[in-house]
Amino acid sequence: MTTAPPPLVDADWLAARLGRPGLVVLDAGVGAHRHPDVRIPGALPFDLDGALSDPASPLPHTAPAPSDLQRELRALGLDDDSTAVLYDGAGVYSAPRAWWMLRAAGFDRAAVLDGGLPAWRAAGHPVSTERPAARTGNLTVRPRPGLLLDRDTVAAALTDPGTAVLDARSHDRFTGAAPEPRPHLRRGHLPGSTSLPFTELLTPDGRYLPLPALRTRLAAATAGRPRLVASCGSGVTACVLAFAAHLTGHPSPAVYDGSWSDWGRPETGLPTATGE
């Protein structure tokens, strides 16, 4: 498979290529959306709850150091010329996070399966209960700066009139009306950020909206600002927004790695906002 895939593929696209040399299928499900006993045939786990997040970080889902990431990606059989297809068990939820990590690592031969495992099964394609053995790949991580941002960079972005900081959490969590699922975190949002729940970019069955609808919703949320930073609870569903921006041709979307799990900690002393 020499040609890089489109960033978003459907179940029939994958089914037509399943088993080809160089194709690596990865299950990036997290939490309740992990289905370790049922997978697309040949799929291996891209474990965002484990080895594909930094074990030394106190924050969930923080990207590993480049050397650690390279080791784990090679353990999944990824070569520099592999084609990776990423999916999750919710439809579109955490697979864009895995895609975003690969992009930040300098790997561009990756695609997200639109609709994930539910769409695969709805299309009548087979599933497997067997975990395949992985060969060791030779992928070289070449970090691409500016795609995953730290707290200080995001704080500066919030004061930049040309940057829209979008919050992918539910609107009730954004306003502070709903408690955070991590009880030690404060309620509310980054001052100056805009609410755009990631679910508003998806169809009811967990697929991305058509490109014109994505453009309309992102344009309304960014209000003409040319730069975009996506945030969420822990840097996972923020990637649903950032990936949508990439699909629509946005030049440089970025993701707050750590997101509210970082900013919302009381010990940071950072300002928060509630309400609209």
Secondary structure by P-SEA (a helix, b strand, c coil): ccccccccccaaaaaaccccccbbbbbbcccccccccccccccccccccccccccccccccccccaaaaaaaaaaacccccbbbbbbcccccccaaaaaaaaaaaccccbbbccccaaaaaaabbbbbcbbbbbccccccccccccccccaaaaaaaaacccbbbbbcccccccccccccccccccccccccbbbbccccccccccccccaaaaaaaaaaaaccccbbbbbcccccaaaaaaaaaaaacccbbbbccccccccccccccbbbbccc
